[in-house]
Amino acid sequence: MKEAIENILLYLFLPSIIYIIFDLFNIKISIILVSLISYLLLLTYYIFKYKKILLHDIKTFKKKYIKNIIKYWVIGFILMVLANFIINYLIFNNRIANNESANRDMLLNNKLLYSFMLCILIPIIEEITFRLEFKKNIKNYKYFLIVSSLFFSLVHVISSNLIEYIYIVPYFILGFTFSFIYYKNNNIITNILAHVIHNSITVTILLIFL
């Protein structure tokens, strides 16, 4: 469990550390470049740290896993959309989460680069951070599903505004979906693919309609 927490702390604070380092040398850098550098560094670290697991899961990946991805992701996606609709339109009258708003702004201002980050880098990093290490440490699958999903949702709604924490619900649903896929297939590549599909569809929708 210690390593899982360390991964989350690294995921959360590496961008700030990188920004401080650049600031010490009076180098101005955009938020998106700070994010890109931190994700690439984290990805490199994870590749070395989890090399054996990643190679094993690549070799043992089966086509039947794709059916599980589609089946469980569709269910999770529908529930997440429903939860977002209830919160955004029925409770808050056309409001969206701060995290979602920030993602939209960065996507519209840096379409190519941020699309690459959202659709490729972030799915790999988040699945390793919130699924792989937690499953290694939590043997009871029910606890794994709840704990990993809770951490995933909390990280996505960190805010000084307490109202924001109601968005834990849709993010928890998404996190639970990914955790359940990992529990069923025990293959992190399957999870990365599921997350890539989810983010790619979301990004495509945003680019078309925003």
N, CA, C and O of each residue as an XYZ file, in Angstrom:
840
protein
N       0.822     -1.204      0.000
C       0.000      0.000      0.000
C       0.863      1.264      0.000
O       0.468      2.302     -0.530
N       2.030      1.155      0.596
C       2.941      2.294      0.669
C       3.321      2.782     -0.720
O       3.327      3.985     -0.979
N       3.638      1.851     -1.615
C       4.044      2.225     -2.963
C       2.882      2.836     -3.748
O       3.093      3.716     -4.583
N       1.660      2.375     -3.485
C       0.491      2.942     -4.151
C       0.316      4.407     -3.767
O       0.029      5.250     -4.617
N       0.489      4.705     -2.478
C       0.380      6.085     -1.998
C       1.519      6.931     -2.574
O       1.312      8.083     -2.954
N       2.715      6.353     -2.634
C       3.867      7.074     -3.202
C       3.607      7.438     -4.664
O       3.940      8.537     -5.105
N       3.013      6.511     -5.405
C       2.686      6.783     -6.812
C       1.693      7.933     -6.945
O       1.837      8.791     -7.816
N       0.685      7.944     -6.076
C      -0.316      9.006     -6.114
C       0.305     10.362     -5.779
O       0.009     11.367     -6.425
N       1.173     10.378     -4.760
C       1.838     11.628     -4.382
C       2.726     12.136     -5.517
O       2.793     13.338     -5.778
N       3.395     11.218     -6.177
C       4.236     11.587     -7.316
C       3.380     12.139     -8.443
O       3.726     13.141     -9.068
N       2.265     11.479     -8.693
C       1.315     11.906     -9.723
C       0.782     13.312     -9.437
O       0.610     14.117    -10.352
N       0.526     13.596     -8.166
C      -0.053     14.882     -7.778
C       0.958     16.017     -7.747
O       0.660     17.127     -8.187
N       2.157     15.744     -7.227
C       3.086     16.832     -6.929
C       4.253     16.993     -7.902
O       4.961     17.999     -7.844
N       4.465     16.035     -8.783
C       5.560     16.164     -9.751
C       5.414     17.418    -10.619
O       6.413     18.103    -10.841
N       4.219     17.751    -11.119
C       4.086     18.983    -11.914
C       4.512     20.236    -11.145
O       5.156     21.118    -11.713
N       4.162     20.322     -9.869
C       4.539     21.481     -9.048
C       6.043     21.548     -8.861
O       6.631     22.629     -8.900
N       6.668     20.393     -8.658
C       8.122     20.342     -8.491
C       8.824     20.823     -9.766
O       9.787     21.588     -9.713
N       8.318     20.357    -10.905
C       8.899     20.759    -12.192
C       8.729     22.261    -12.411
O       9.649     22.935    -12.876
N       7.564     22.773    -12.079
C       7.311     24.213    -12.233
C       8.264     25.031    -11.357
O       8.798     26.047    -11.801
N       8.476     24.588    -10.120
C       9.375     25.284     -9.190
C      10.803     25.283     -9.719
O      11.505     26.289     -9.623
N      11.233     24.154    -10.278
C      12.590     24.055    -10.829
C      12.781     25.056    -11.974
O      13.798     25.748    -12.034
N      11.819     25.129    -12.865
C      11.897     26.089    -13.968
C      11.868     27.523    -13.453
O      12.567     28.394    -13.972
N      11.058     27.757    -12.435
C      10.929     29.098    -11.865
C      12.237     29.542    -11.200
O      12.584     30.723    -11.244
N      12.957     28.608    -10.591
C      14.239     28.927     -9.953
C      15.248     29.465    -10.960
O      16.114     30.271    -10.617
N      15.129     29.014    -12.194
C      16.029     29.476    -13.255
C      15.392     30.577    -14.112
O      15.863     30.903    -15.202
N      14.295     31.137    -13.568
C      13.582     32.229    -14.259
C      13.152     31.862    -15.682
O      13.187     32.686    -16.595
N      12.748     30.607    -15.837
C      12.281     30.140    -17.145
C      10.758     30.053    -17.108
O      10.187     29.319    -16.301
N      10.119     30.799    -17.977
C       8.664     30.767    -18.038
C       8.209     29.547    -18.835
O       8.721     29.266    -19.918
N       7.247     28.839    -18.280
C       6.764     27.629    -18.934
C       5.252     27.509    -18.727
O       4.740     27.818    -17.651
N       4.550     27.063    -19.752
C       3.094     26.952    -19.667
C       2.693     25.729    -18.841
O       3.472     24.794    -18.657
N       1.467     25.765    -18.354
C       0.946     24.656    -17.552
C       0.931     23.357    -18.354
O       1.246     22.287    -17.832
N       0.563     23.466    -19.623
C       0.462     22.244    -20.435
C       1.834     21.617    -20.675
O       1.947     20.393    -20.739
N       2.879     22.440    -20.808
C       4.226     21.889    -20.981
C       4.734     21.268    -19.681
O       5.427     20.251    -19.697
N       4.384     21.887    -18.562
C       4.726     21.310    -17.256
C       4.059     19.940    -17.119
O       4.684     18.978    -16.675
N       2.792     19.865    -17.504
C       2.060     18.597    -17.439
C       2.693     17.552    -18.355
O       2.862     16.396    -17.969
N       3.038     17.969    -19.567
C       3.652     17.042    -20.522
C       4.967     16.481    -19.992
O       5.204     15.275    -20.061
N       5.811     17.343    -19.472
C       7.107     16.905    -18.930
C       6.898     15.950    -17.763
O       7.561     14.917    -17.682
N       5.982     16.287    -16.861
C       5.742     15.433    -15.687
C       5.184     14.078    -16.093
O       5.562     13.057    -15.519
N       4.284     14.056    -17.082
C       3.716     12.789    -17.545
C       4.783     11.917    -18.213
O       4.818     10.704    -18.007
N       5.641     12.533    -19.003
C       6.700     11.771    -19.684
C       7.705     11.208    -18.679
O       8.173     10.079    -18.824
N       8.030     11.999    -17.667
C       8.938     11.520    -16.617
C       8.307     10.384    -15.828
O       8.959      9.385    -15.524
N       7.034     10.548    -15.500
C       6.317      9.517    -14.743
C       6.176      8.242    -15.574
O       6.320      7.136    -15.054
N       5.898      8.404    -16.851
C       5.786      7.247    -17.736
C       7.107      6.484    -17.815
O       7.120      5.254    -17.761
N       8.217      7.212    -17.942
C       9.548      6.584    -17.988
C       9.824      5.821    -16.696
O      10.328      4.698    -16.721
N       9.490      6.439    -15.576
C       9.678      5.810    -14.264
C       8.848      4.531    -14.143
O       9.343      3.509    -13.667
N       7.596      4.591    -14.571
C       6.714      3.437    -14.491
C       7.178      2.299    -15.402
O       7.085      1.129    -15.031
N       7.673      2.637    -16.583
C       8.144      1.605    -17.515
C       9.288      0.808    -16.900
O       9.341     -0.416    -17.019
N      10.199      1.512    -16.243
C      11.313      0.818    -15.580
C      10.842      0.059    -14.348
O      11.291     -1.061    -14.101
N       9.955      0.651    -13.585
C       9.502      0.044    -12.331
C       8.627     -1.191    -12.564
O       8.731     -2.179    -11.836
N       7.758     -1.128    -13.592
C       6.799     -2.207    -13.832
C       7.058     -2.935    -15.152
O       6.139     -3.476    -15.767
N       8.297     -2.938    -15.566
C       8.672     -3.528    -16.853
C       8.192     -4.975    -17.002
O       7.627     -5.335    -18.035
N       8.411     -5.797    -15.985
C       8.048     -7.216    -16.058
C       6.535     -7.402    -16.185
O       6.063     -8.198    -16.998
N       5.788     -6.665    -15.378
C       4.325     -6.777    -15.415
C       3.781     -6.317    -16.769
O       2.916     -6.972    -17.350
N       4.287     -5.200    -17.262
C       3.822     -4.647    -18.535
C       4.109     -5.603    -19.687
O       3.250     -5.834    -20.538
N       5.318     -6.157    -19.710
C       5.688     -7.103    -20.775
C       4.849     -8.376    -20.691
O       4.406     -8.909    -21.708
N       4.638     -8.852    -19.468
C       3.826    -10.058    -19.270
C       2.403     -9.836    -19.769
O       1.839    -10.687    -20.456
N       1.820     -8.678    -19.416
C       0.428     -8.405    -19.785
C       0.275     -8.135    -21.279
O      -0.782     -8.402    -21.851
N       1.306     -7.616    -21.906
C       1.286     -7.446    -23.364
C       1.263     -8.817    -24.043
O       0.508     -9.039    -24.989
N       2.091     -9.723    -23.552
C       2.199    -11.064    -24.139
C       0.938    -11.902    -23.910
O       0.570    -12.718    -24.756
N       0.280    -11.700    -22.772
C      -0.871    -12.543    -22.420
C      -2.212    -11.883    -22.774
O      -3.271    -12.432    -22.470
N      -2.167    -10.736    -23.401
C      -3.403    -10.050    -23.795
C      -4.192    -10.920    -24.781
O      -3.629    -11.461    -25.733
N      -5.498    -11.044    -24.542
C      -6.350    -11.887    -25.383
C      -7.464    -11.063    -26.013
O      -7.941    -10.084    -25.439
N      -7.865    -11.482    -27.204
C      -8.918    -10.756    -27.931
C     -10.229    -10.716    -27.146
O     -10.995     -9.758    -27.253
N     -10.481    -11.767    -26.356
C     -11.744    -11.826    -25.610
C     -11.849    -10.714    -24.573
O     -12.945    -10.361    -24.138
N     -10.679    -10.156    -24.172
C     -10.688     -9.052    -23.222
C     -11.402     -7.831    -23.799
O     -11.992     -7.041    -23.061
N     -11.343     -7.684    -25.116
C     -11.963     -6.523    -25.770
C     -13.473     -6.529    -25.550
O     -14.084     -5.478    -25.359
N     -14.075     -7.729    -25.578
C     -15.520     -7.837    -25.322
C     -15.852     -7.358    -23.918
O     -16.845     -6.661    -23.713
N     -15.015     -7.734    -22.948
C     -15.221     -7.291    -21.571
C     -15.075     -5.780    -21.457
O     -15.838     -5.125    -20.747
N     -14.084     -5.229    -22.167
C     -13.879     -3.779    -22.153
C     -15.148     -3.072    -22.615
O     -15.661     -2.179    -21.941
N     -15.642     -3.490    -23.773
C     -16.821     -2.834    -24.361
C     -18.035     -2.991    -23.455
O     -18.747     -2.023    -23.185
N     -18.269     -4.219    -22.986
C     -19.452     -4.499    -22.167
C     -19.468     -3.679    -20.880
O     -20.449     -2.997    -20.582
N     -18.380     -3.750    -20.121
C     -18.347     -3.070    -18.829
C     -18.185     -1.560    -18.985
O     -18.746     -0.794    -18.202
N     -17.419     -1.126    -19.994
C     -17.232      0.308    -20.179
C     -18.548      0.977    -20.570
O     -18.860      2.054    -20.062
N     -19.326      0.360    -21.463
C     -20.606      0.946    -21.885
C     -21.512      1.140    -20.680
O     -22.137      2.190    -20.535
N     -21.588      0.138    -19.818
C     -22.418      0.242    -18.610
C     -21.929      1.384    -17.720
O     -22.715      2.214    -17.263
N     -20.603      1.409    -17.480
C     -20.026      2.447    -16.639
C     -20.192      3.832    -17.237
O     -20.454      4.796    -16.519
N     -20.040      3.931    -18.542
C     -20.152      5.218    -19.221
C     -21.580      5.768    -19.115
O     -21.775      6.954    -18.848
N     -22.560      4.911    -19.323
C     -23.964      5.328    -19.219
C     -24.279      5.819    -17.801
O     -24.930      6.850    -17.628
N     -23.818      5.081    -16.795
C     -24.057      5.470    -15.402
C     -23.346      6.778    -15.066
O     -23.884      7.613    -14.339
N     -22.131      6.954    -15.598
C     -21.381      8.183    -15.352
C     -22.080      9.389    -15.993
O     -22.210     10.443    -15.370
N     -22.524      9.225    -17.234
C     -23.242     10.301    -17.936
C     -24.526     10.658    -17.183
O     -24.862     11.833    -17.033
N     -25.230      9.641    -16.718
C     -26.466      9.861    -15.964
C     -26.184     10.641    -14.679
O     -26.909     11.577    -14.344
N     -25.126     10.248    -13.960
C     -24.756     10.937    -12.716
C     -24.373     12.392    -13.003
O     -24.772     13.299    -12.272
N     -23.597     12.609    -14.071
C     -23.214     13.970    -14.451
C     -24.427     14.816    -14.819
O     -24.510     15.993    -14.468
N     -25.371     14.195    -15.535
C     -26.579     14.915    -15.941
C     -27.378     15.353    -14.721
O     -27.827     16.497    -14.647
N     -27.554     14.452    -13.772
C     -28.317     14.765    -12.555
C     -27.646     15.905    -11.787
O     -28.312     16.838    -11.336
N     -26.318     15.819    -11.644
C     -25.576     16.846    -10.895
C     -25.545     18.176    -11.640
O     -25.820     19.227    -11.061
N     -25.209     18.124    -12.926
C     -25.011     19.358    -13.699
C     -26.294     20.107    -14.000
O     -26.322     21.336    -13.947
N     -27.359     19.377    -14.317
C     -28.566     20.031    -14.815
C     -29.750     20.008    -13.853
O     -30.546     20.947    -13.830
N     -29.873     18.959    -13.069
C     -31.005     18.882    -12.155
C     -30.701     19.492    -10.786
O     -31.592     20.018    -10.119
N     -29.417     19.415    -10.372
C     -29.040     19.962     -9.063
C     -28.455     21.367     -9.191
O     -28.861     22.279     -8.470
N     -27.493     21.543    -10.117
C     -26.771     22.818    -10.202
C     -27.157     23.682    -11.395
O     -26.559     24.739    -11.597
N     -28.123     23.269    -12.180
C     -28.615     24.088    -13.296
C     -27.500     24.489    -14.272
O     -27.068     25.641    -14.307
N     -27.055     23.521    -15.050
C     -26.085     23.749    -16.127
C     -24.693     24.128    -15.622
O     -24.094     25.090    -16.102
N     -24.185     23.373    -14.658
C     -22.848     23.583    -14.107
C     -21.997     22.374    -14.409
O     -22.512     21.258    -14.470
N     -20.680     22.573    -14.605
C     -19.783     21.427    -14.798
C     -18.668     21.475    -13.761
O     -18.387     22.525    -13.182
N     -18.040     20.332    -13.535
C     -16.968     20.237    -12.549
C     -15.776     21.092    -12.962
O     -15.508     21.263    -14.151
N     -15.062     21.629    -11.971
C     -13.878     22.457    -12.246
C     -12.830     21.694    -13.040
O     -12.203     22.249    -13.942
N     -12.638     20.409    -12.703
C     -11.660     19.588    -13.417
C     -12.046     19.450    -14.884
O     -11.197     19.526    -15.771
N     -13.341     19.244    -15.127
C     -13.846     19.118    -16.495
C     -13.698     20.436    -17.246
O     -13.336     20.447    -18.422
N     -13.975     21.538    -16.572
C     -13.849     22.861    -17.185
C     -12.401     23.156    -17.565
O     -12.132     23.683    -18.645
N     -11.463     22.811    -16.667
C     -10.033     23.032    -16.936
C      -9.571     22.186    -18.119
O      -8.808     22.656    -18.962
N     -10.033     20.940    -18.180
C      -9.675     20.062    -19.296
C     -10.189     20.606    -20.621
O      -9.489     20.553    -21.632
N     -11.404     21.127    -20.617
C     -11.983     21.684    -21.844
C     -11.186     22.897    -22.325
O     -10.912     23.040    -23.517
N     -10.823     23.762    -21.387
C     -10.064     24.964    -21.747
C      -8.715     24.604    -22.357
O      -8.323     25.160    -23.383
N      -8.005     23.671    -21.722
C      -6.691     23.287    -22.237
C      -6.807     22.560    -23.571
O      -5.950     22.707    -24.442
N      -7.864     21.781    -23.726
C      -8.080     21.057    -24.975
C      -8.340     22.019    -26.130
O      -7.792     21.850    -27.219
N      -9.171     23.022    -25.891
C      -9.502     23.981    -26.943
C      -8.312     24.879    -27.292
O      -8.187     25.336    -28.428
N      -7.439     25.131    -26.312
C      -6.286     26.001    -26.556
C      -5.074     25.250    -27.115
O      -4.194     25.851    -27.731
N      -5.037     23.932    -26.894
C      -3.898     23.121    -27.355
C      -4.424     21.778    -27.860
O      -4.141     20.732    -27.277
N      -5.180     21.818    -28.936
C      -5.928     20.640    -29.378
C      -5.053     19.418    -29.621
O      -5.340     18.342    -29.096
N      -3.998     19.565    -30.403
C      -3.178     18.411    -30.771
C      -2.416     17.840    -29.585
O      -2.467     16.639    -29.318
N      -1.705     18.720    -28.875
C      -0.872     18.268    -27.758
C      -1.707     17.710    -26.616
O      -1.390     16.653    -26.071
N      -2.777     18.418    -26.251
C      -3.577     17.960    -25.118
C      -4.398     16.724    -25.467
O      -4.682     15.904    -24.594
N      -4.778     16.584    -26.728
C      -5.462     15.361    -27.163
C      -4.538     14.160    -27.003
O      -4.965     13.097    -26.554
N      -3.269     14.336    -27.372
C      -2.270     13.270    -27.201
C      -2.116     12.901    -25.729
O      -2.042     11.724    -25.378
N      -2.070     13.913    -24.881
C      -1.925     13.664    -23.444
C      -3.148     12.945    -22.881
O      -3.019     11.970    -22.141
N      -4.338     13.438    -23.239
C      -5.571     12.856    -22.710
C      -5.832     11.445    -23.219
O      -6.320     10.589    -22.480
N      -5.506     11.211    -24.480
C      -5.867      9.935    -25.112
C      -4.791      8.854    -24.983
O      -5.092      7.666    -25.099
N      -3.553      9.252    -24.746
C      -2.464      8.266    -24.679
C      -1.738      8.283    -23.328
O      -1.728      7.279    -22.615
N      -1.139      9.408    -22.984
C      -0.296      9.464    -21.788
C      -1.091      9.265    -20.499
O      -0.739      8.431    -19.664
N      -2.151     10.027    -20.348
C      -2.922      9.978    -19.096
C      -3.545      8.598    -18.830
O      -3.496      8.133    -17.691
N      -4.128      7.928    -19.834
C      -4.658      6.579    -19.564
C      -3.595      5.598    -19.055
O      -3.853      4.823    -18.134
N      -2.413      5.636    -19.650
C      -1.337      4.732    -19.213
C      -0.948      5.034    -17.776
O      -0.867      4.134    -16.940
N      -0.707      6.304    -17.499
C      -0.234      6.715    -16.176
C      -1.291      6.482    -15.100
O      -0.972      5.994    -14.016
N      -2.538      6.823    -15.386
C      -3.579      6.682    -14.368
C      -3.925      5.228    -14.087
O      -4.239      4.882    -12.948
N      -3.874      4.372    -15.099
C      -4.166      2.959    -14.849
C      -3.082      2.301    -14.003
O      -3.373      1.461    -13.152
N      -1.843      2.686    -14.240
C      -0.751      2.156    -13.414
C      -0.835      2.726    -12.000
O      -0.650      2.005    -11.020
N      -1.115      4.021    -11.905
C      -1.176      4.697    -10.602
C      -2.333      4.210     -9.743
O      -2.152      3.939     -8.556
N      -3.511      4.097    -10.326
C      -4.713      3.828     -9.526
C      -5.209      2.386     -9.586
O      -6.085      2.011     -8.806
N      -4.681      1.588    -10.472
C      -5.139      0.214    -10.566
C      -4.026     -0.795    -10.241
O      -4.170     -1.606     -9.325
N      -2.943     -0.743    -10.976
C      -1.915     -1.784    -10.880
C      -1.364     -1.953     -9.468
O      -1.383     -3.051     -8.912
N      -0.877     -0.863     -8.898
C      -0.241     -0.957     -7.577
C      -1.246     -1.280     -6.477
O      -0.919     -1.986     -5.523
N      -2.465     -0.766     -6.606
C      -3.489     -1.065     -5.595
C      -3.858     -2.539     -5.613
O      -4.024     -3.155     -4.560
N      -3.988     -3.103     -6.798
C      -4.358     -4.515     -6.890
C      -3.243     -5.420     -6.356
O      -3.508     -6.488     -5.804
N      -2.011     -4.984     -6.527
C      -0.882     -5.748     -5.982
C      -0.935     -5.809     -4.464
O      -0.538     -6.807     -3.862
N      -1.425     -4.746     -3.850
C      -1.371     -4.623     -2.393
C      -2.663     -4.994     -1.679
O      -2.639     -5.356     -0.503
N      -3.793     -4.908     -2.379
C      -5.073     -5.221     -1.734
C      -5.602     -6.539     -2.300
O      -6.059     -6.595     -3.441
N      -5.535     -7.577     -1.505
C      -5.900     -8.918     -1.980
C      -7.412     -9.148     -2.033
O      -7.900     -9.902     -2.874
N      -8.145     -8.498     -1.134
C      -9.602     -8.609     -1.152
C     -10.146     -7.757     -2.297
O      -9.993     -6.535     -2.288
N     -10.777     -8.392     -3.279
C     -11.173     -7.673     -4.491
C     -12.203     -6.584     -4.223
O     -12.220     -5.568     -4.917
N     -13.072     -6.785     -3.216
C     -14.077     -5.768     -2.897
C     -13.414     -4.501     -2.365
O     -13.782     -3.388     -2.741
N     -12.432     -4.687     -1.484
C     -11.695     -3.532     -0.963
C     -10.914     -2.852     -2.082
O     -10.836     -1.625     -2.144
N     -10.336     -3.667     -2.965
C      -9.590     -3.106     -4.098
C     -10.492     -2.226     -4.952
O     -10.114     -1.108     -5.303
N     -11.678     -2.718     -5.289
C     -12.612     -1.964     -6.125
C     -12.983     -0.633     -5.474
O     -13.017      0.402     -6.140
N     -13.260     -0.665     -4.173
C     -13.698      0.542     -3.476
C     -12.545      1.520     -3.257
O     -12.672      2.708     -3.554
N     -11.425      1.022     -2.740
C     -10.298      1.902     -2.397
C      -9.684      2.546     -3.634
O      -9.443      3.753     -3.647
N      -9.432      1.761     -4.664
C      -8.822      2.310     -5.879
C      -9.752      3.322     -6.544
O      -9.299      4.352     -7.043
N     -11.048      3.028     -6.550
C     -12.030      3.939     -7.150
C     -12.153      5.224     -6.352
O     -12.320      6.303     -6.919
N     -12.071      5.104     -5.038
C     -12.182      6.283     -4.169
C     -10.994      7.216     -4.367
O     -11.170      8.428     -4.490
N      -9.797      6.664     -4.398
C      -8.605      7.484     -4.626
C      -8.660      8.142     -6.007
O      -8.331      9.319     -6.156
N      -9.073      7.381     -7.001
C      -9.191      7.903     -8.368
C     -10.153      9.086     -8.412
O      -9.855     10.111     -9.025
N     -11.292      8.944     -7.769
C     -12.302     10.005     -7.802
C     -11.869     11.224     -6.994
O     -12.102     12.356     -7.416
N     -11.247     11.008     -5.844
C     -10.806     12.128     -5.012
C      -9.756     12.972     -5.716
O      -9.801     14.201     -5.653
N      -8.818     12.326     -6.382
C      -7.755     13.049     -7.088
C      -8.335     13.926     -8.197
O      -7.786     14.984     -8.505
N      -9.436     13.490     -8.793
C     -10.023     14.241     -9.899
C     -10.937     15.384     -9.460
O     -11.397     16.163    -10.294
N     -11.201     15.488     -8.164
C     -12.065     16.580     -7.705
C     -11.431     17.405     -6.592
O     -12.143     18.090     -5.858
N     -10.114     17.354     -6.450
C      -9.446     18.146     -5.421
C      -9.789     19.619     -5.615
O      -9.543     20.190     -6.678
N     -10.357     20.224     -4.579
C     -10.813     21.611     -4.701
C     -11.027     22.212     -3.311
O     -11.297     21.500     -2.344
N     -10.902     23.525     -3.235
C     -11.199     24.232     -1.981
C     -12.702     24.468     -1.838
O     -13.194     24.837     -0.772
N     -13.416     24.244     -2.943
C     -14.865     24.409     -2.959
C     -15.538     23.080     -2.614
O     -15.467     22.125     -3.388
N     -16.178     23.022     -1.470
C     -16.773     21.767     -0.999
C     -17.856     21.241     -1.945
O     -18.084     20.033     -2.020
N     -18.517     22.140     -2.659
C     -19.568     21.725     -3.601
C     -18.999     20.793     -4.665
O     -19.690     19.898     -5.151
N     -17.736     21.009     -5.022
C     -17.090     20.211     -6.065
C     -17.065     18.726     -5.733
O     -17.039     17.883     -6.630
N     -17.072     18.406     -4.436
C     -16.894     17.013     -4.040
C     -18.095     16.130     -4.345
O     -18.029     14.912     -4.182
N     -19.190     16.737     -4.786
C     -20.317     15.917     -5.239
C     -19.950     15.190     -6.534
O     -20.554     14.176     -6.882
N     -18.933     15.735     -7.254
C     -18.503     15.109     -8.499
C     -17.666     13.847     -8.257
O     -17.241     13.182     -9.202
N     -17.440     13.532     -6.992
C     -16.829     12.243     -6.666
C     -17.685     11.115     -7.239
O     -17.164     10.082     -7.658
N     -19.001     11.321     -7.253
C     -19.930     10.256     -7.687
C     -19.649      9.797     -9.117
O     -19.388      8.610     -9.314
N     -19.688     10.685    -10.142
C     -19.411     10.200    -11.504
C     -17.991      9.689    -11.690
O     -17.770      8.724    -12.421
N     -17.024     10.329    -11.031
C     -15.642      9.843    -11.151
C     -15.455      8.500    -10.450
O     -14.671      7.661    -10.894
N     -16.184      8.307     -9.351
C     -16.125      7.015     -8.661
C     -16.690      5.924     -9.569
O     -16.143      4.822     -9.633
N     -17.768      6.224    -10.262
C     -18.373      5.254    -11.185
C     -17.374      4.869    -12.271
O     -17.212      3.692    -12.591
N     -16.702      5.883    -12.839
C     -15.704      5.606    -13.873
C     -14.543      4.794    -13.309
O     -14.106      3.816    -13.915
N     -14.051      5.205    -12.146
C     -12.948      4.481    -11.510
C     -13.328      3.048    -11.172
O     -12.530      2.127    -11.347
N     -14.562      2.863    -10.683
C     -15.046      1.518    -10.348
C     -15.121      0.653    -11.606
O     -14.801     -0.536    -11.573
N     -15.546      1.259    -12.707
C     -15.626      0.525    -13.982
C     -14.255      0.017    -14.400
O     -14.103     -1.150    -14.759
N     -13.255      0.897    -14.352
C     -11.895      0.502    -14.727
C     -11.335     -0.546    -13.758
O     -10.676     -1.498    -14.177
N     -11.603     -0.364    -12.465
C     -11.116     -1.326    -11.469
C     -11.763     -2.698    -11.668
O     -11.110     -3.730    -11.517
N     -13.053     -2.697    -12.009
C     -13.761     -3.963    -12.233
C     -13.216     -4.670    -13.480
O     -13.091     -5.895    -13.493
N     -12.898     -3.911    -14.511
C     -12.300     -4.490    -15.716
C     -10.958     -5.137    -15.370
O     -10.636     -6.215    -15.869
N     -10.183     -4.477    -14.517
C      -8.882     -5.030    -14.111
C      -9.073     -6.291    -13.274
O      -8.332     -7.263    -13.416
N     -10.073     -6.260    -12.402
C     -10.376     -7.438    -11.575
C     -10.786     -8.623    -12.448
O     -10.362     -9.750    -12.192
N     -11.599     -8.386    -13.471
C     -12.105     -9.462    -14.322
C     -11.019    -10.038    -15.228
O     -10.975    -11.248    -15.446
N     -10.140     -9.180    -15.757
C      -9.154     -9.641    -16.739
C      -7.743     -9.807    -16.179
O      -6.928    -10.542    -16.736
N      -7.462     -9.118    -15.073
C      -6.132     -9.162    -14.468
C      -5.037     -8.846    -15.497
O      -3.999     -9.506    -15.545
N      -5.293     -7.833    -16.307
C      -4.352     -7.454    -17.358
C      -4.390     -5.928    -17.496
O      -5.393     -5.362    -17.931
N      -3.291     -5.272    -17.122
C      -3.271     -3.808    -17.101
C      -3.353     -3.219    -18.504
O      -3.803     -2.084    -18.663
N      -2.935     -3.953    -19.512
C      -3.043     -3.472    -20.888
C      -4.511     -3.329    -21.283
O      -4.887     -2.404    -22.003
N      -5.330     -4.258    -20.801
C      -6.773     -4.173    -21.029
C      -7.324     -2.876    -20.454
O      -8.133     -2.195    -21.083
N      -6.874     -2.549    -19.249
C      -7.331     -1.325    -18.607
C      -6.873     -0.066    -19.335
O      -7.635      0.885    -19.507
N      -5.622     -0.084    -19.754
C      -5.095      1.068    -20.495
C      -5.911      1.265    -21.769
O      -6.249      2.394    -22.127
N      -6.225      0.168    -22.452
C      -7.021      0.244    -23.680
C      -8.422      0.791    -23.397
O      -8.938      1.611    -24.156
N      -9.031      0.333    -22.305
C     -10.361      0.821    -21.924
C     -10.326      2.322    -21.644
O     -11.224      3.058    -22.053
N      -9.295      2.765    -20.951
C      -9.154      4.184    -20.605
C      -8.874      5.021    -21.854
O      -9.371      6.140    -21.984
N      -8.077      4.474    -22.767
C      -7.796      5.152    -24.039
C      -9.089      5.335    -24.823
O      -9.347      6.410    -25.364
N      -9.899      4.284    -24.882
C     -11.177      4.346    -25.596
C     -12.081      5.411    -24.975
O     -12.664      6.234    -25.681
N     -12.187      5.382    -23.648
C     -13.049      6.351    -22.959
C     -12.608      7.786    -23.235
O     -13.421      8.623    -23.628
N     -11.324      8.068    -23.030
C     -10.834      9.431    -23.212
C     -10.903      9.873    -24.671
O     -11.195     11.034    -24.961
N     -10.634      8.948    -25.585
C     -10.668      9.287    -27.017
C     -12.079      9.662    -27.459
O     -12.268     10.624    -28.203
N     -13.070      8.897    -26.999
C     -14.465      9.206    -27.335
C     -14.876     10.541    -26.720
O     -15.534     11.354    -27.370
N     -14.487     10.763    -25.468
C     -14.819     12.021    -24.785
C     -14.187     13.212    -25.493
O     -14.848     14.226    -25.719
N     -12.903     13.093    -25.846
C     -12.191     14.174    -26.533
C     -12.823     14.455    -27.896
O     -12.995     15.613    -28.276
N     -13.165     13.402    -28.625
C     -13.792     13.563    -29.944
C     -15.116     14.311    -29.835
O     -15.395     15.205    -30.634
N     -15.929     13.947    -28.850
C     -17.219     14.617    -28.621
C     -17.006     16.105    -28.308
O     -17.701     16.970    -28.840
N     -16.031     16.380    -27.434
C     -15.759     17.762    -27.047
C     -15.285     18.594    -28.247
O     -15.717     19.732    -28.430
N     -14.406     18.021    -29.050
C     -13.874     18.740    -30.199
C     -14.949     19.017    -31.262
O     -14.896     20.025    -31.967
N     -15.907     18.116    -31.360
C     -16.981     18.287    -32.337
C     -18.008     19.321    -31.884
O     -18.451     20.149    -32.680
N     -18.387     19.273    -30.607
C     -19.514     20.079    -30.149
C     -19.137     21.362    -29.411
O     -20.002     22.206    -29.177
N     -17.866     21.528    -29.041
C     -17.486     22.767    -28.340
C     -16.969     23.806    -29.322
O     -16.603     24.910    -28.918
